[in-house]
Amino acid sequence: MAGVQSVTVDAEEGEVRLDRWFRRHFPQLTHGRLEKMLRKGEVRVDGKRAEAATRIAPGQVVRVPPIPDDAAPPPAPKPRAVSEMDAAFIQACVIYRDRDVLALNKPPGLAAQGGSGDIRHLGQFEEALMFERSQKPRLVHRLDRDTSGVLVLARTAPAAAALSRAFHGRAARKLYWAAVAGRPSPPRGTIHYGLVKAPGPRGEKMLCIPPDAVAATEGAKRATSDYAVIESAASRCAWVALRPITGRTHQLRAHMAEIGHPVIGDGKYGTNRQTNEGDGWGAQLGGGISRKLHLHARRLTIPHPTEDRLLTLTAPLPEHMARTWATFGWREADAPDDPWAD
């Protein structure tokens, strides 16, 4: 049994509930035993009694009473280490790294989070993204599994909190590139359809709701997206810039399909142009154009979590989109910095 300890909350841990802090540092201590110690006043924060929900901050001192040896459960099996091949794969995706922020050019097909049916997800590679840190990086936003591009992770708890606030407060400016079926007209526009989750067991899919019907539709949320045509291949296909003003599930994909120009390769929202049938076909061009989703998070500008500056992150096109761009003679260098500027 260890004696009484006085532990200073580390600067990298940020603000956290006391019970979660104990779970992180003393995983062998059951919640019931911790609650008993709290009721007896054996646990103190800066010398004062505390509760499980008390939030502690960096620099505060936690009094940790003796923890009985019999509180320790059998040792958990050691998690499987990331293979050298997988480590090299995910580290090659890193496009930016400093002491607080890590950014990846997420490849298509890699889920940002694990879930039923997702074989490969980012969580399987987190150990290889720790670098000199002792903690795994934390995901602060998401991309669809088949969408590629800029994905940001925080390397410390304070950075995670600051970045999350930036995303939720819409301080993050996002720019996507897509190849879509047809050529939108007018070449610039704003889409205001609301979104609601479709009923049924066929997986997550969003339905578009006219703006004036959103308030009367249960579960519907307002959504706004800007689009701008950069180049086109006659009326067959267009390279468009997309700017999500809100951040709803599948927003850009659903919005572009709703105005008749689904993203190329979108099997969920695309439509077969010959049969006008939906799911399973996708908006496919044929002629050697990849059947993968052609949606890419090209650029993200966000306030740096600890420095007084904006952080602008840009991700090159994935291989299948780069081949499509080459087929149509589109050059990344020809894209305007702001497609909506006059």
N, C-alpha and C positions, 0 to 999 in steps of 0.2 A: 504494500500500500504506500503510495507516494504521499509525502507530507503536504502541508498547505503551500500553494503556489500563488504568486502574484504575477499575472500575465498582462503585458501591455498590448492593446489591440494594434495590429500592424496597419501601416498607412495604406497598404494595398487592399485591405479588406473592406474599406468604406463603412457606411452605416449598415448595420445588420442586426436582426433580432438576436437576443441573448441565447435562446434555445438553439438557434441555427449555428451560432458561433460555437457552442458546446458540441453540437453534433459534428462540426467540422474538425475540431481539435481533440475531442474525446469521444470518438465513435463508440467506444465500449460502454459508455454511460447511457443507461436507458432513460427514456423520457420520464417515467414514473419516479426513478431515483432522483433525477434532477429536480423535479417538482417538490419532492420531499426536502431536498437541501435548500431550495428557495423558501419554502414555508418556514423552515427552522432558522432562516437568516444566515445560513452558512456561506451562501454565495453573495458577494457584494460587488458593486460597481462604483469605483472611486469612494469606497468606504460606506456606501449607502445600500440598503436593502433593495432588491430588484425582483422583477417578475420575468416569466418566460418571454413575454412580449416586449420587454424593455429593449429599446434600440440603443446599441452602443456604437461609439464612433472611434476613429483612429486616435490613439493617445490615451484613451481611458484605460484604467487598470482594473482587471477582473480578479477578484479573490476566488481561487479555486480550492475548495476544501479537499481533504484526503479522499481519494476515490478507491474503494475496496477492490482488491485484486479479483474477487469473484464476480465483479461486474463485467469482466472481459469475456466476450463470446469466443467461440472457436475462430481461429484466424480465417479470414475470407480467402478464397483462392485468388492468387495474383492475376490481375487482368492480362490478357494476351497482349504482348507488345506489338506495335506496328512494325510490319516487315520493312526491310530496307527498300524493297521495291515500292511499297505503298508510301513510305516516308519521302522517297525521292519524287514520287508522283505529286503529292500534295504540296511539298515545298516548292516545286516548280511552278505552282499556281500562285505563289505569293507575288504580289505586285507592289506592296508597300509594307514597311514595318518600322515602328519606332517603339519607345518604351511603353506606350499606352495603346497603340492601335496596330492592328494587323489587317491587311486587305488582300483578298484573293480574287483572281479571275476564275470564278467557279465554272467548271466545265459542265456542259449539258449532260443530264443523266445522273448527276450526283445530287441527292436530296440534301437540303440544308439541315433537316432534322430527321431522326429515325421515326418509323411508323410501320404499320402493317403493310407488308408487301414491298417495302423499300429495302432492297438488298444492300446497296451502298449508300452511306450517308456520312455527313461531315464528322459526326461524333466518333466514327471509327478511326479518324485520323488526327484527332485533337492532340494526342500525345506528341506527335511529330511536329506540332505547331507551337510547342511551349518554348523552344529555343532556350534562352538562359533563364526563363522564368520557372518558378516552382508550381505555378497554377496553370491549368488549362485555359485557353482563351474562351471568351463567352460570346455567343451569337447575340447580336442586338437587333437584327432584322432578318427578313427571309427573302428568298427567291424561289419560284417554282422549281421543281426538280429538273424540268427540261429547259428552263431559261438559263442562259449563261450570263457571265459578267461580274461586275463589281459586287463583292459581298464583304461586309465589314464585321470584324470581331474585336472585342475589347480585351486587353491583356491584364487589366486590373478591375477590381470592383468599382472604384470611383469613375473610371473611364466608361465602364458599362452603364452606370447610372446617367452620366452626362450624355452619352451617345443616344441612349434610349429616349431621354427627354428631347433631344434634337429631332429624332424621327417622329415621336408622337406630337411634338409641337410644330411639325412641318417646317423646321429650319433646314432640313436636308433637301437639296435640289437634285432631282433625278432626271437623267436623260437616257432613254432607250432607243435602240435602232431595231427595225424590223423590216422584213420583206413581206408584203401583203399581196393578196390576189387582187388584180385589177389596179386601177389608178383612182384614188379618192378625188372627188370633186365637190366643192372647191379644194384647191391644193393645201389650204390651211383651215383648221376648224377646231371647235371645242365640242366635246361629247358630254352630255349631261345626264345620261340614263342612270337611274338608280339600279342597285343590284340586290338580289335576294337569293338565298340558297335554294336550289331546285329540290323538290321532293323526290323521294325514291332512293333505292339502295345502290345506284350505279356509280357511287363515288361523288366527290365534291364537284359540283358544277353550279355556276351562277346564272341566273336569269336576269335579263335587262327589263327594267320597269320605266315607263315614261315619267319624266320629272314631275308632272302634275299628279301622278298616281302614287308616288313614293310614300307620302304621309298616310295614305289609306291602305297600304299593303303591309301586312304583318311581317316583321323581320327585315323589311327592305331598308337599305341605307343609301343616302345620296352619294353619288360618285361623279367625278369630273376628270376628263382627260383631254389634253391638247394633242393634236397631230399636225405634222407638216411634211409634205412630200419633198424629198431631196432630189431624187432621180426616178425615172421610170423606164420600163422596157415596153414602149407603146402602151397598149391597154392590158397587157398580159400580167405585169407585176410592177410593183413600186417599192422603192426604198423610202421608208418613212421614219421620221424622228417622232418619238412619243414622250409626252411629259405628264406623268400622273400627278394631278393636284391633290387627290385623296389617295389613300392606300388600301383599297379593298382587295379581297381575294380574287385573283384572275381578272382584275379590272381591265387591263389593256387588251387582253385577248377577247374578253366578252364584248367590250366596246367596239373594237374593230370589226368583229363578226357582225354585230348589230347594224352597223352602217354599210354592210355588204362587202367588206374587204378583210376577210379573216387572215390571220397570220399564216404564212406558208408552213405546212407541216403540223398544223394544230388539229389533232385528231379529236379533241373534245369540243371545240367550237367551230371548226371548219366545216365546209359542206362540199360534197362531191359535185363538181360543176356539170357533170353529165346527167346524174340521176337526181340531183337536189336532195340527196339523203345526207343525214348528219353523222353522228358519232361513229368513229371507226374508220372513216375515209380520210377526213382532213382535207385541207386546201392544198392539193398537190399539183405541181406544174408538169411533172414528167420530164422527159428530155434530159435525163441525167442530173436534174436538180434533186438534192438530198430531201428525203422525206422527214428529216428531223425538224423540230420547231425552230423557226427563224426569228427568235426574239432574244435580244441581248441587252443587258444593263451596261450601256456604254460608259456612262460617266456619272459620278456622284460627287457633289460638293457639300461639305458639312463642316460646321465649326469643330475645330480640334478640341478634344475634351479637356485638355489641361493647358493649352497654349492659346494666346490671343491671336489666332489666325484661322483662315479657312483652309481646309484640306480638300484638294481636288484630286480625285482618283479616276483614272481612265483605263479601260480594259480592251485589249485587241480583240477582234472578232474570232470566234471559234473556227476551227478548220472547215466545217461544212458550210458556214455562212461566208467565209472568205472565198470558197470555191464558187458559190453562187454570185458573189460580187464580181469575181473575175469573169464568169460566164457572160454577165450583162455589161461588162466594161465599166463598172462603178468603182471609183477609187476613194478610199477612206480620206485621203488628203483633200478631196474636193468638198467635203462636208463643211458647211458653215459652222462656226463656233456656236452661234445662236440661230437656229433655223426659223425662229419667230421674229427676228429683227427685220425692220424695214430696210 
